[in-house]
């Protein structure tokens, strides 16, 4: 009776689930019988058996969640508890929370595209940059990155030298360089004309023809003088001739 009284007090506790305590439908007796039916928990053995089955299933569920955790979050260092005699709901909740947190982080941060999309990206890169094998992708990526850096630095320097805005497109840079080359070419032509003393292109041609006619005989004369005077430097011709007088 004392044991039944303790069980009855536990069942009447506010923390006890409502389904395990039912008031007896029969007439109320002043004293509890030996089988305990008057205490209102004659169905308790079935409930306890159900709880026992659930506890065993809880351990199986823990093993399944443990395997799932090793597949999804293998880096999660939780101590295995498969050999424990009892498994708590908190253990299962801990594993589920870890898996859910990892899934949420992947959805927010990584957002990994599907494999067909990744294959299409790799194939497109191979076509664009003429890469025949997968092993050649990384070297070509490094080469493209290096060339891009060199081009970016060159464009930045051209913007500064030409005093252009940094947002000016490459077409504007090329056009500006072309105009600058035209100006330089015009200046060079003018300087050549001033040097030759004529602004007429035909006069320039005539002077060049005269030079071609005059220079070969003059060069031959100088060579003969060098041999005759037994000297090797043109500047020594005049001093040697004066000494001979």
HUHULIN-V781150 format. One record per residue. RES is the residue in three letters. PSI is psi in whole degrees, -180 to 180 (NA if undefined). OMEGA is omega as a letter, one per 40 degrees, with the letter a starting at -180 (999 if undefined). Layout:
res->RES psi->PSI omega->OMEGA
res->RES psi->PSI omega->OMEGA
This chain:
res->UNK psi->-37 omega->i
res->UNK psi->-41 omega->i
res->UNK psi->-43 omega->i
res->UNK psi->-35 omega->i
res->UNK psi->-39 omega->i
res->UNK psi->-43 omega->i
res->UNK psi->-42 omega->a
res->UNK psi->-38 omega->i
res->UNK psi->-35 omega->i
res->UNK psi->-41 omega->a
res->UNK psi->-29 omega->i
res->UNK psi->-4 omega->a
res->UNK psi->147 omega->i
res->UNK psi->-23 omega->a
res->UNK psi->-12 omega->a
res->UNK psi->139 omega->i
res->UNK psi->143 omega->a
res->UNK psi->-27 omega->a
res->UNK psi->-16 omega->a
res->UNK psi->-3 omega->i
res->UNK psi->121 omega->i
res->UNK psi->131 omega->i
res->UNK psi->138 omega->a
res->UNK psi->138 omega->a
res->UNK psi->-17 omega->a
res->UNK psi->177 omega->i
res->UNK psi->143 omega->a
res->UNK psi->130 omega->i
res->UNK psi->151 omega->a
res->UNK psi->-35 omega->a
res->UNK psi->140 omega->i
res->UNK psi->143 omega->i
res->UNK psi->174 omega->a
res->UNK psi->-33 omega->i
res->UNK psi->-5 omega->i
res->UNK psi->13 omega->a
res->UNK psi->-29 omega->a
res->UNK psi->-12 omega->a
res->UNK psi->-7 omega->i
res->UNK psi->14 omega->i
res->UNK psi->41 omega->i
res->UNK psi->-19 omega->i
res->UNK psi->1 omega->a
res->UNK psi->-39 omega->i
res->UNK psi->-41 omega->i
res->UNK psi->-38 omega->i
res->UNK psi->-41 omega->i
res->UNK psi->-40 omega->i
res->UNK psi->-41 omega->i
res->UNK psi->-42 omega->i
res->UNK psi->-39 omega->i
res->UNK psi->-44 omega->i
res->UNK psi->-40 omega->a
res->UNK psi->-36 omega->i
res->UNK psi->-40 omega->i
res->UNK psi->-42 omega->i
res->UNK psi->-31 omega->i
res->UNK psi->-38 omega->i
res->UNK psi->-40 omega->i
res->UNK psi->-39 omega->i
res->UNK psi->-37 omega->i
res->UNK psi->-43 omega->i
res->UNK psi->-43 omega->a
res->UNK psi->-43 omega->i
res->UNK psi->-34 omega->i
res->UNK psi->-44 omega->i
res->UNK psi->-42 omega->i
res->UNK psi->-39 omega->i
res->UNK psi->-39 omega->i
res->UNK psi->-28 omega->i
res->UNK psi->-43 omega->a
res->UNK psi->-42 omega->a
res->UNK psi->69 omega->a
res->UNK psi->-21 omega->a
res->UNK psi->-5 omega->a
res->UNK psi->114 omega->a
res->UNK psi->79 omega->i
res->UNK psi->136 omega->a
res->UNK psi->131 omega->i
res->UNK psi->140 omega->a
res->UNK psi->28 omega->a
res->UNK psi->-23 omega->a
res->UNK psi->3 omega->i
res->UNK psi->149 omega->i
res->UNK psi->-32 omega->a
res->UNK psi->150 omega->i
res->UNK psi->133 omega->a
res->UNK psi->156 omega->i
res->UNK psi->-31 omega->i
res->UNK psi->-34 omega->i
res->UNK psi->-44 omega->i
res->UNK psi->-42 omega->a
res->UNK psi->-35 omega->i
res->UNK psi->-44 omega->i
res->UNK psi->-44 omega->a
res->UNK psi->-43 omega->i
res->UNK psi->-39 omega->i
res->UNK psi->-42 omega->i
res->UNK psi->-45 omega->i
res->UNK psi->-39 omega->i
res->UNK psi->-41 omega->i
res->UNK psi->-41 omega->i
res->UNK psi->-43 omega->i
res->UNK psi->-41 omega->i
res->UNK psi->-38 omega->i
res->UNK psi->-40 omega->a
res->UNK psi->-34 omega->a
res->UNK psi->-44 omega->a
res->UNK psi->-52 omega->a
res->UNK psi->-55 omega->a
res->UNK psi->59 omega->a
res->UNK psi->125 omega->i
res->UNK psi->160 omega->a
res->UNK psi->160 omega->a
res->UNK psi->-41 omega->i
res->UNK psi->-37 omega->i
res->UNK psi->-42 omega->i
res->UNK psi->-42 omega->i
res->UNK psi->-40 omega->i
res->UNK psi->-38 omega->i
res->UNK psi->-45 omega->i
res->UNK psi->-44 omega->i
res->UNK psi->-40 omega->i
res->UNK psi->-39 omega->i
res->UNK psi->-41 omega->i
res->UNK psi->-38 omega->i
res->UNK psi->-41 omega->a
res->UNK psi->-41 omega->a
res->UNK psi->17 omega->i
res->UNK psi->56 omega->i
res->UNK psi->122 omega->a
res->UNK psi->-25 omega->a
res->UNK psi->161 omega->i
res->UNK psi->-33 omega->a
res->UNK psi->-21 omega->a
res->UNK psi->-1 omega->a
res->UNK psi->-49 omega->a
res->UNK psi->-45 omega->i
res->UNK psi->-39 omega->i
res->UNK psi->-36 omega->i
res->UNK psi->-45 omega->i
res->UNK psi->-39 omega->i
res->UNK psi->-44 omega->i
res->UNK psi->-41 omega->i
res->UNK psi->-41 omega->i
res->UNK psi->-46 omega->i
res->UNK psi->-40 omega->i
res->UNK psi->-40 omega->i
res->UNK psi->-42 omega->i
res->UNK psi->-42 omega->a
res->UNK psi->-40 omega->i
res->UNK psi->-43 omega->i
res->UNK psi->-40 omega->i
res->UNK psi->-44 omega->i
res->UNK psi->-38 omega->i
res->UNK psi->-42 omega->i
res->UNK psi->-39 omega->i
res->UNK psi->-39 omega->i
res->UNK psi->-42 omega->a
res->UNK psi->-43 omega->a
res->UNK psi->-38 omega->a
res->UNK psi->0 omega->i
res->UNK psi->45 omega->i
res->UNK psi->159 omega->i
res->UNK psi->151 omega->a
res->UNK psi->-20 omega->a
res->UNK psi->0 omega->a
res->UNK psi->131 omega->a
res->UNK psi->163 omega->i
res->UNK psi->-33 omega->a
res->UNK psi->-38 omega->i
res->UNK psi->-39 omega->i
res->UNK psi->-46 omega->a
res->UNK psi->-43 omega->i
res->UNK psi->-41 omega->i
res->UNK psi->-42 omega->i
res->UNK psi->-39 omega->i
res->UNK psi->-43 omega->i
res->UNK psi->-39 omega->i
res->UNK psi->-39 omega->i
res->UNK psi->-38 omega->i
res->UNK psi->-42 omega->i
res->UNK psi->-42 omega->a
res->UNK psi->-41 omega->i
res->UNK psi->-40 omega->i
res->UNK psi->-41 omega->i
res->UNK psi->-39 omega->i
res->UNK psi->-43 omega->i
res->UNK psi->-42 omega->i
res->UNK psi->-40 omega->i
res->UNK psi->-38 omega->i
res->UNK psi->-41 omega->i
res->UNK psi->-42 omega->i
res->UNK psi->-38 omega->a
res->UNK psi->-40 omega->a
res->UNK psi->-8 omega->i
res->UNK psi->25 omega->i
res->UNK psi->150 omega->i
res->UNK psi->3 omega->a
res->UNK psi->129 omega->a
res->UNK psi->-31 omega->i
res->UNK psi->-34 omega->i
res->UNK psi->-37 omega->i
res->UNK psi->-41 omega->i
res->UNK psi->-41 omega->i
res->UNK psi->-41 omega->i
res->UNK psi->-38 omega->i
res->UNK psi->-38 omega->i
res->UNK psi->-40 omega->i
res->UNK psi->-39 omega->i
res->UNK psi->-41 omega->i
res->UNK psi->-32 omega->i
res->UNK psi->-35 omega->a
res->UNK psi->-39 omega->a
res->UNK psi->-45 omega->a
res->UNK psi->-48 omega->i
res->UNK psi->-38 omega->a
res->UNK psi->-41 omega->i
res->UNK psi->-39 omega->i
res->UNK psi->-40 omega->i
res->UNK psi->-44 omega->a
res->UNK psi->-42 omega->i
res->UNK psi->-40 omega->i
res->UNK psi->-41 omega->i
res->UNK psi->-41 omega->i
res->UNK psi->-42 omega->i
res->UNK psi->-42 omega->a
res->UNK psi->-42 omega->a
res->UNK psi->-4 omega->i
res->UNK psi->48 omega->i
res->UNK psi->166 omega->a
res->UNK psi->-11 omega->a
res->UNK psi->137 omega->i
res->UNK psi->-35 omega->a
res->UNK psi->-16 omega->a
res->UNK psi->-3 omega->a
res->UNK psi->-52 omega->a
res->UNK psi->-48 omega->i
res->UNK psi->-36 omega->a
res->UNK psi->-40 omega->i
res->UNK psi->-40 omega->i
res->UNK psi->-39 omega->a
res->UNK psi->-26 omega->a
res->UNK psi->-18 omega->a
res->UNK psi->NA omega->999
